[in-house]
Amino acid sequence: MKRLLLILFTVHCSLFALSNPVDELLERIDKGASAKFKIEKVKSQKDFFELDQAGKKVVVRGNTWVNIASGVNWYLKYYAGIHLSWNQMQAKLPAVLPAVTKKERHETDLTLRYDFNYCTFSYSMPFWGWERWEKEIDWMALHGVNLPLAIVGEECVWRNMLLKLGYTEKEVGEFIAGPAFLAWWEMNNLEGWGGPLPLSWYARQEKLQKQILARMKQLDMHPVLPGYCGMVPHDAKQKLGLNVADAGLWNGFQRPANLLPTDARFSEIATLYYNELTKLFGKADYYSMDPFHESNDDPTIDYAKAGEAMMQAMKRVNPNAVWVIQGWTENPRPQMVDGMKPGDLLVLDLFSECRPMFGIPSIWKREEGYKQHGWLFCMLENFGANVGMHGRMDQLLDNFFSRNVKGGKSNEDTCKGIGFTMEGSENNPVMFELMSELPWRPEKFTKESWVKAYVKARYGVEDATIEKAWMILANSIYNCPAGNNQQGPHESIFCGRPSLNNFQASSWSKMKNYYDPADTKEAARLMNSVAEKYRGNNNFEYDLVDITRQALADQARQQYQHTIADYKGFARKAFDQDTARFLDMLLMQDKLLGTRSEFRLGHWTQDAVNAGVTPEEKKLYEWNARVQITTWGNRYCADTGGLRDYAHKEWQGLLKDFYYPRWKAYFDALAAQMKAQTAPQPELLGGGPNATKTAAELFQMALPQEVQIDYYAMEEPWTLQQNPYSAAPEGSPVDVAKEAIDLMFHF
């Protein structure tokens, strides 16, 4: 009995000791870590965190749990040499923490720090469960996020609403998209693709969203819930007798319709939506709505009345709520928001590091900025969750610290914070680390000084060779210049559909050369030269693979040019040799990426399969996962709509089984064409069927013809397969990276 009481007392004391969410976060980083810190939450009108010392304990204080977590992260990086990011959310802390010898305080007026793009929920996290979400919320807290978009389970709200409006389960399934495409359904871009969702999915997502919201609120975050912006199924006019505007097609997909604000039932349907949302997930202080996303102006829509109707519906739920809207292409339309009161609208300037809508020269510049409305300085960084090193360090720093010279005299006052608005996460941790620190740094600093400190924090060591490698990267691939508007990383040559003029892999990347591939090659050489010393250092091995991967992709682009030059010069022997080398580089990339689970196709497909309960569900979810990263849509949407390879990935498994066959088939076709050209070609003589052809037509026939391959016919069968891919790493990153370096440097 005494022993039982002692156990209960010990458990009680343990629970009491972990009386705050930051202590709990510390325990998830390293068991026992919370005992080494003293966490103090104090009231303050100013957002701040402070580092201090009390005996052997490090003191971290602040006015919110998120700000305190930001202080913990600052301490771990700059005192303990521990960097936590997506590839490493746990670490072993020293038995005795380095002391804070002088109190350090950081304050900010940028009180809102936002996270997520709608696309992130489909490109990175459609199949995440609570275990992975818990790590992501920890990452957010450590990086200062207090305004996260929270749209998991939105489909549950819509299902309940549509059933009450008279739609059948079958009709609901035809409207709501599948797991990997929910983001574009939510943004009014498409209907039904990837579905129908099984009922178990709705139960899974409802439970998950409730867990997510509870943890976010525990950490003093303000979740941004999805609001109602007038979207209805495209058949709502026939089904419900509603007055709607047909939104047409989006890259070949049927778009949902827009319920006109003048329709007598707009208020009724909006209220029904918010009632269902509130019933499931409660009320919010912020609601996200992006009406008329990526669409041309429609003369049948009164945008001012539409904005007013949406705002009124939201305010009926919470009179103090704020409408969050993406600043993207035509949105927010001035006629929709000009009449709104200051404080009621918060604009996410989605691509501030490249195409801000304020002040500095930009193709999207608005002379008056966002006028009276609050806005957030955001970093988009990544499109399609493509794998590739990329950043705009100088632009990011210049644009952020020149906020006081934005067009429109009130814009400095109306900037309320920052935002991470990436389409895909879990990439380029250096850029997200830099962005997360900007609110806490009062004066502009040089990227060189920051990168040096980052390297020490990232690896826990000072090493001149590693610093040199990172300085090369910071001044080349991580310094995309102003005027270059490409969407995210330099796309890998391996991932594009083969042709005689391969450059960008996706339709809209706007790629433009801005760094010398010799730079990434030299950075990879330097990292590999010291790799043996850091074998087992998780952050180093992740970066070693990523940097070597980037260098190999860049060298393969040059190898491709050699190969095509051989073809055009009819150098058949050289063509065979260069083709073989290009394909060897592709397979080496596959082997290299296989050494880290983060770069393996299996980590994506396994999550998809594990999200299913029945064999049918597992098959549907895996198909969703495979289609999204390859064809994206059906034949029409992939080819004519241009969506194919938009979400391409340099991942082990995908390289070997999807991209390699495309390139092999293409090179084989070129070789066959070259061989055929050495034989007599009577069809080019003037007799027979060609007797009536003109000289110009015969001349055109004699020219080399681009090989025509039906790539979709090659690609679709792979999306239907169910062969398993493992997420477990194979081989040593250090050893295989050396093999890749040897291949790059030795012809």
Buried (B, 14 or more C-beta within 10 A) or exposed (E): EEEEEEEEEEEEEEEEEBEBBBBBBBBBBBEEBBBBBBBBBEEBEEBBBBBBBEEEBBBBBBBBBBBBBBBBBBBBBBBBBBBBBBBBBEBEBEEEBEEBEEEBEBBBEBBBBBBBBBBBBBBBBBBBEEEEBBBBBBBBBBBBBBBBBBBBBBBBBBBBBBBEBEBEEEBBBBBBBBBBBBBBBBBBBBBBBBBBBBEEBBEBBBEBBBBBBEBBEBBBBBBBBBBBBBBBBBBBBEBBEBBBBBBEBBBBBBBBBBBBBEBEBBBEBBBBBBBBBBEBBEEBEBBBBBBBBBBEEBEEBBBBBBBBBBBEBBBEBBEEBBBBBBBBEBBBBBBBBBEBEEEBBBBBBBBBBBBBBBBBEBEBBBEBBBBBBBBBBBBBBBBBBBBBBBBBBBBBBBBBBBBEEBBBEBBBEBBBBBBBBBBBBBBBBBBBBBBBBBBBBEEEEEBEEBBBEBBBBBBBBEBEEBBBBBBBBBBBBBBBEBEBBBBBBBBBBBBBBBEEEBBBBBEBBEBBEBBEBBBBBBBBBBBBBBBEEBEEBBBBBBBBBBBBBBBBBBBBBBBBEBBBEBBEEEBBEBBBBBBEBBBEBBEBBBBBBBBBBBBBBBBBBBBBBEBBEEEEBBBBBBBBBBBBBBBBBBBBBBBEBBBBBBBBBBBBBBBBBBBBEBBBBBBEBBBEBBEEEEEEEEEEEEEEEBEEBEEEEBEEEEEEEEBEBEBBEBBBEBBEEEEEBBBEBEBBBBEBBBBBBEBBEEE
